[in-house]
Amino acid sequence: MKKSILQRMAADAENRGDAAPASDGTDRIGLTRRHSSPVISNVGRALSHLSEDVIVSLDPSKVDASPFKDRFEYDAEADEKFGALKFSIATEGQRIPVLVRPHPTKSDHYQLAYGRRRRDAILAIMAEADRPETIKIKAYVRDLTDRQLIEEQTLENGPREDLSWIEKAMWAVQLKSSGISQRETASIMGLSEVTVSQMFRVTSAIPEDIIFAIGRAQAAGRPKWTAFAELLKDASKVDAVRKIVPTAEFQQADGAERISQAMRATTSPVSQVEEHVKEEILDFVMGGRVFGRMKSTLSGTTVTIPKKEQVFARWLAERMPELMREFNAADPSQ
């Protein structure tokens, strides 16, 4: 399967003019333009490895995730696709092996180069199985350095279209933090250096915690993230965005709506942003009986007393002047 994908992509590259013809008249993959696809530039190596690799069956619980994260956490859209993948593997079996390397620090364990969702699906199937010990994951095992693992992981990402723009941008950041130059990053990802530079400008302007809070935002592409990054050049706007992150309105929204809310927070008056701060609620309880509730926000504090506690409400209202005098006597500064 993977071999046919790579060969097809190689053919596509030739049709685009990415591969140069050899002097003997045959087509040769490898003489590529400066910004050729990483799948094409590495296709010869990948095909040679495929001919050497042997598929083995491993205990899924001994296969750890890649140390380099190319995907954000699952969101509603990803959950739906994950459910379909899990069903497919459960009913038809695992068709495409994952690639792993021996774990660098844990004996008898492995580390993924690619195939995270396949591994997650198989682990989920394993958790539901009557005999989990019979569940195995098909894998190629190869000795890989960190650099080689990153390249293989990126190679697998090449033909995939479901990675969002910001996921690709954060992947570029990881390549950079691994010591890979911007030019090499562009080559590995099959992008122009200009595109990679744009990614770095966005990810350097938007704090990581805000990016991950917004999530994949599949429907939000480069223009929206770039516009958001421009808004956050004013450092004071960052706090305004962080204030809305814990709110129910933000948490319950999808990625596209979250980035829209974040952008609105940067242009809203401070008072409007502060209204989104999580409310503080205190119940008046005695012996399991709730007499009332006090809710505090930055705009003030309200006390609500249930209708069935009207007698208590009247008593409290009548006692309020006396309670105020008692409070003032205890703290004259008030």
Steps between C-alpha positions, in 0.01 A plus 500: 500500500765752607719403204217571257431837666863604469523381141182689411634817660824455313303480177308815596828680561626401155180637346557828684859515378651448846719212386767548237552241221825303509748524215426144389142592418340335804320690775696517824359607835736700714610794282241736642437868508597696805158474669394153385267287708667319792318187387663521159847601619505202736306253288806299390612454858148414616449238229834338574409482868164346418672220314721435804242536779313208647157543655491382862218475754556692823320550829325838451551589865876494441486750215539857629411815310759690302693752710417754228132597490365571152133514600299690758260326733190351344206732443144418393592464131809293578298286744255415221781395266667308781177310564485404133862384506442294814195334342694426182789334686262307727303359205761472225829490687800733485589541134799735524779432752638775722871582514682474832851505636633320808434730795819691584451475878252216569597141431249283314305812397470692176443857392280606210636680198154512345161337546374673816130472415535137397673426831235694697220314322661163568553591867131593523402168342736324739336669802159367393613148406416193709852372437717811461818294487397377155491853354817590311621792293674446167820699472824552318790520747796710398795655685450874465675805637285790616568676171403192298187450710394860433560456128297178490220663699496796261512266200186330627333840549578606144201348319256569785260789454330495840776676692389856563719799416589566863589133558746522211636828638558348844664200337742739329575646844588154628732441206671829576534417870660169400783689336375481142561818303221698337619398154507133600157534664360639177653213305379232742145640506487566127434871553669819387725684743261796477214281623708365788600856592133596515435206731781607732371860509158379610623249758743750648224760548235270648591331829500120487237464773255711299568305180430168672196645678352596161593161358518366145252753359476303177294770329743779593785536253810718474316836447301471822795387712715775349236762582476367856879517536494864390247578774721339764802716417360718778602287801215640710253320271641160600355528850161590354500177299616289794209631707239352266671160457345345817147619422229253403426696181859456382538139615180387330582664165677333209846610393385749238266669748768499771744696287219743413422548870871549572523767230193679636649493849800700377276780374237499779507752785664355811169507686339275238789254511493489877133404495612166352715419802377188677240586763552420867197335660440438872199312633352564848446149631407366842419136567460430131254788462592771247390842626647702218778552248751784464648557154802729457639645177720799433188711449355422842343242732142376503320288761216276389265338752268217386128575493436235765727697736294822485470512879879500529524763223268738689684438826833576327363820347374621836831420667715659228539845667604332825745275315652806328547673836662185639731482198603867527568462873727202430686683220473882530705545181196379303 
